[in-house]
Amino acid sequence: MKFWKMNGAGNDFLILNNLEERLPAEAFPRLARTLCERRLSIGADGFMVVEAPTQGGDYRMLFFNSDGTVGEMCGNGARCICRYGYETGLAGEVQRVETTAGMVTGRRMDRRRYRVRLNDPTTLRLDYPVEVDGVTYPCAYVELGNPGLPHAAVPFPGLREADTDQLRNLGRKLRHHPAFPKGANVNFYELTGPDELYERTFERGVEDFTYACGTGTGSVVTVLTLQGAVSGHNVHVRMPGGELVIDVEREGERVTDLFLTGPTNIVCRGEITDEEL
């Protein structure tokens, strides 16, 4: 099996073109679990499969978390797969990618930088406090697309200096909190300047912190824009893996367009010979 490994701001993925490989759909969860294991195989946060389009797009993107569960969408994954689509001739500089959560439009900005229009917010609760171990945390809740990709946005003062183990423990408890019936990606954030913030995301399906999360970044900036804390235009978000830029277009309290821009990196291309498979 041929594969590409890519990352977007440190969020890393394996890409398999099933238009060529023609593997059965039931194989994908095991492939994701096996290949995403960092010490026993290639290692990645997620596994993406290119399939034939069914709704008028250029191609279909299936996304699997590293634990083999299906992900509704992935923002950094979509940016990476847009570059893959362009580099392999599946689509041009503007492309329409079918995802489980709905159609995503991508645009090539330059050789390595790609911009995607994320799925629309379908659920939005700006004031949604959650209690953990007797402490109430201010929180907002966002779902992008349909079915919605769930995100909790949690302000956390001193995030850069926070103890990682303690933060991981809190992230795990919030990720499984009954306030979030679907589970949630937990995005801790701290405003660091005008239209600037720092973010760390505990991702559902990875069950740990990742270096970046595109849909999480979009969800956090959506919340802050509607709360009046940022302008919504050219908002820079730093994460351990790099920087992403979010733009929010709105009509009153309704978000009309949500854009994610950032870098892509082709790490390697090769052939999978994993004997466990």
C-alpha positions as CSV (number, residue, x, y, z in Angstrom):
1,M,0.0,0.0,0.0
2,K,1.3,3.4,-0.9
3,F,1.0,6.3,1.6
4,W,1.9,9.9,2.2
5,K,2.6,11.3,5.6
6,M,1.9,15.0,6.1
7,N,1.4,17.5,8.9
8,G,-0.3,20.8,9.3
9,A,1.2,22.8,12.2
10,G,2.3,19.6,13.8
11,N,-1.0,17.8,13.5
12,D,0.1,14.7,11.5
13,F,-1.7,12.4,9.2
14,L,-1.3,9.3,7.0
15,I,-3.1,9.5,3.6
16,L,-4.1,6.5,1.5
17,N,-5.6,6.8,-1.9
18,N,-8.3,4.2,-2.1
19,L,-9.1,5.1,-5.7
20,E,-5.9,3.1,-6.4
21,E,-5.7,0.6,-3.4
22,R,-9.4,-0.4,-3.5
23,L,-9.4,-1.7,0.0
24,P,-12.8,-2.7,1.7
25,A,-14.2,-0.1,4.1
26,E,-14.1,-2.5,7.0
27,A,-10.3,-2.5,6.8
28,F,-9.9,1.2,7.7
29,P,-10.4,1.2,11.5
30,R,-7.7,-1.5,11.9
31,L,-5.4,0.3,9.5
32,A,-5.8,3.5,11.4
33,R,-5.1,1.8,14.8
34,T,-2.1,-0.1,13.5
35,L,-0.4,2.5,11.3
36,C,-1.0,5.5,13.7
37,E,0.8,3.7,16.6
38,R,4.0,5.7,17.0
39,R,6.4,3.1,18.2
40,L,5.1,0.0,16.4
41,S,4.3,1.6,13.1
42,I,4.6,4.9,11.2
43,G,2.7,7.0,13.8
44,A,0.2,9.8,13.3
45,D,-2.8,11.6,14.9
46,G,-5.1,10.5,12.2
47,F,-5.6,8.4,9.1
48,M,-7.3,9.8,5.9
49,V,-8.6,7.9,3.0
50,V,-9.4,9.3,-0.5
51,E,-12.5,7.9,-2.0
52,A,-14.6,8.6,-5.1
53,P,-17.0,11.6,-4.7
54,T,-20.7,11.0,-4.3
55,Q,-22.1,14.5,-3.9
56,G,-20.4,16.5,-6.6
57,G,-17.1,17.1,-4.9
58,D,-13.6,16.5,-6.4
59,Y,-13.2,13.5,-4.1
60,R,-14.3,12.2,-0.7
61,M,-12.2,12.3,2.5
62,L,-12.8,9.7,5.2
63,F,-11.1,10.5,8.5
64,F,-10.2,8.1,11.3
65,N,-8.7,9.0,14.6
66,S,-5.6,7.2,15.8
67,D,-7.8,4.9,17.9
68,G,-9.8,3.8,14.8
69,T,-12.9,5.8,15.5
70,V,-14.5,7.8,12.7
71,G,-14.0,11.6,12.8
72,E,-16.6,13.8,11.4
73,M,-14.0,16.2,10.0
74,C,-10.5,17.5,10.6
75,G,-9.5,21.0,9.7
76,N,-5.7,20.5,9.5
77,G,-6.4,17.1,7.8
78,A,-8.5,18.9,5.2
79,R,-5.8,21.4,4.5
80,C,-3.3,18.6,4.1
81,I,-5.5,16.5,1.9
82,C,-6.2,19.6,-0.3
83,R,-2.4,19.8,-0.9
84,Y,-2.4,16.1,-1.6
85,G,-5.3,16.5,-4.1
86,Y,-3.5,19.3,-5.9
87,E,-0.1,17.6,-5.9
88,T,-1.6,14.3,-7.3
89,G,-3.8,15.9,-9.9
90,L,-7.1,15.0,-8.2
91,A,-8.2,18.7,-8.1
92,G,-7.0,22.2,-9.0
93,E,-6.0,25.2,-6.9
94,V,-9.7,25.4,-5.6
95,Q,-11.3,22.1,-4.6
96,R,-14.4,20.7,-3.1
97,V,-13.8,17.9,-0.6
98,E,-16.7,15.8,0.7
99,T,-16.4,15.0,4.4
100,T,-18.7,13.2,6.8
101,A,-19.7,16.5,8.3
102,G,-20.4,18.1,4.9
103,M,-18.7,19.8,1.9
104,V,-15.4,21.6,2.6
105,T,-13.9,24.0,0.1
106,G,-10.1,24.3,0.0
107,R,-7.8,26.8,-1.7
108,R,-4.1,26.7,-2.5
109,M,-2.5,30.0,-1.3
110,D,1.1,29.1,-2.2
111,R,3.2,26.0,-2.4
112,R,2.8,25.0,1.3
113,R,0.0,27.2,2.6
114,Y,-3.6,26.1,2.2
115,R,-6.9,27.7,3.3
116,V,-10.2,25.8,3.9
117,R,-13.7,26.9,4.6
118,L,-14.6,24.9,7.7
119,N,-18.1,23.4,8.2
120,D,-20.7,25.9,9.6
121,P,-21.4,26.0,13.3
122,T,-24.6,24.0,13.8
123,T,-24.6,24.1,17.6
124,L,-23.3,27.1,19.6
125,R,-23.6,27.7,23.3
126,L,-21.5,30.7,24.4
127,D,-22.1,30.3,28.1
128,Y,-21.9,26.6,29.1
129,P,-20.1,26.2,32.5
130,V,-19.0,22.7,33.4
131,E,-18.1,21.4,36.9
132,V,-15.2,19.0,37.5
133,D,-14.1,17.9,41.0
134,G,-16.1,20.7,42.6
135,V,-14.6,23.4,40.4
136,T,-16.8,25.2,37.8
137,Y,-15.0,26.1,34.6
138,P,-16.3,28.7,32.2
139,C,-16.9,27.0,28.9
140,A,-18.5,27.4,25.5
141,Y,-19.6,24.5,23.3
142,V,-19.5,24.4,19.5
143,E,-20.4,21.8,16.9
144,L,-19.2,22.2,13.3
145,G,-21.0,20.6,10.5
146,N,-23.7,17.9,10.4
147,P,-23.2,15.5,12.1
148,G,-21.5,18.0,14.3
149,L,-17.9,17.8,15.3
150,P,-18.0,18.7,19.1
151,H,-15.6,21.2,20.7
152,A,-15.4,22.7,24.2
153,A,-13.7,26.1,24.4
154,V,-12.2,26.6,27.9
155,P,-10.3,29.8,28.9
156,F,-7.2,28.9,31.0
157,P,-5.1,31.7,32.4
158,G,-1.3,30.9,32.4
159,L,-1.8,28.1,29.9
160,R,1.8,28.3,28.6
161,E,3.1,27.6,32.1
162,A,0.5,25.1,33.1
163,D,1.6,21.6,34.3
164,T,1.0,19.3,31.4
165,D,0.1,16.3,33.5
166,Q,-2.5,18.3,35.5
167,L,-3.9,19.8,32.3
168,R,-4.1,16.4,30.7
169,N,-6.0,15.0,33.6
170,L,-8.5,17.9,33.4
171,G,-8.7,17.6,29.6
172,R,-9.6,13.9,30.0
173,K,-12.3,14.6,32.5
174,L,-13.8,17.3,30.4
175,R,-13.6,15.2,27.2
176,H,-15.8,12.5,28.9
177,H,-18.0,14.9,30.8
178,P,-21.7,14.1,30.7
179,A,-22.4,17.7,29.7
180,F,-21.0,16.6,26.3
181,P,-23.0,13.5,25.2
182,K,-20.9,13.0,22.1
183,G,-17.7,13.5,24.0
184,A,-15.8,16.7,23.1
185,N,-12.4,17.9,21.9
186,V,-11.3,20.1,24.7
187,N,-9.6,23.4,23.6
188,F,-7.8,25.3,26.4
189,Y,-7.0,28.8,25.4
190,E,-5.5,32.1,26.6
191,L,-5.6,35.5,25.0
192,T,-2.1,36.8,24.5
193,G,-2.7,40.1,22.6
194,P,-5.0,41.8,20.2
195,D,-6.3,39.1,17.9
196,E,-3.7,36.7,19.2
197,L,-4.1,33.6,21.5
198,Y,-2.4,30.5,22.6
199,E,-4.2,27.1,22.5
200,R,-3.8,23.5,23.5
201,T,-6.2,20.8,22.5
202,F,-7.0,17.5,24.1
203,E,-8.4,15.5,21.2
204,R,-11.2,13.0,21.2
205,G,-10.0,9.8,19.4
206,V,-6.4,10.6,20.1
207,E,-7.1,10.8,23.8
208,D,-4.2,13.1,24.4
209,F,-2.9,16.6,23.4
210,T,-2.0,17.1,19.8
211,Y,0.3,19.7,18.4
212,A,-2.6,21.6,16.8
213,C,-6.3,21.3,16.0
214,G,-7.8,23.2,13.1
215,T,-11.5,22.8,13.9
216,G,-10.8,23.5,17.5
217,T,-9.0,26.7,16.6
218,G,-11.9,27.7,14.4
219,S,-14.4,26.9,17.2
220,V,-12.5,28.9,19.8
221,V,-12.1,32.0,17.6
222,T,-15.8,31.7,16.7
223,V,-16.7,31.9,20.4
224,L,-14.3,34.8,21.0
225,T,-15.6,36.7,18.0
226,L,-19.2,36.5,19.1
227,Q,-18.2,37.4,22.6
228,G,-16.4,40.5,21.3
229,A,-13.0,39.4,22.6
230,V,-11.4,39.3,19.1
231,S,-12.2,40.9,15.8
232,G,-12.7,37.7,13.9
233,H,-10.3,38.8,11.1
234,N,-6.8,37.5,10.7
235,V,-6.8,36.1,14.2
236,H,-3.5,34.3,14.9
237,V,-3.5,31.2,17.1
238,R,-0.3,29.7,18.4
239,M,-0.1,26.1,19.4
240,P,2.8,23.8,20.2
241,G,3.1,22.8,16.5
242,G,3.0,26.2,15.0
243,E,0.5,29.0,14.0
244,L,-2.9,29.0,12.3
245,V,-5.0,31.9,11.2
246,I,-8.8,32.1,11.5
247,D,-11.2,34.4,9.7
248,V,-14.9,34.6,10.8
249,E,-17.5,36.2,8.6
250,R,-20.8,36.9,10.3
251,E,-24.2,38.5,9.9
252,G,-25.1,39.7,13.4
253,E,-24.9,36.7,15.6
254,R,-24.9,34.2,12.7
255,V,-21.6,32.9,11.4
256,T,-21.7,32.8,7.6
257,D,-18.2,31.6,6.8
258,L,-15.3,30.2,8.9
259,F,-11.9,30.0,7.3
260,L,-8.7,28.2,8.5
261,T,-5.3,29.0,6.9
262,G,-2.0,27.5,7.8
263,P,1.1,25.5,6.7
264,T,1.3,22.0,5.3
265,N,4.4,19.7,5.2
266,I,4.9,16.6,3.2
267,V,7.0,14.5,5.5
268,C,7.4,11.4,3.4
269,R,5.9,9.1,0.8
270,G,6.4,5.4,0.7
271,E,5.0,1.9,0.8
272,I,3.5,0.3,3.8
273,T,4.9,-3.2,4.4
274,D,3.8,-3.5,8.0
275,E,3.8,-7.3,8.8
276,E,1.1,-6.8,11.5
277,L,-1.3,-6.1,8.6
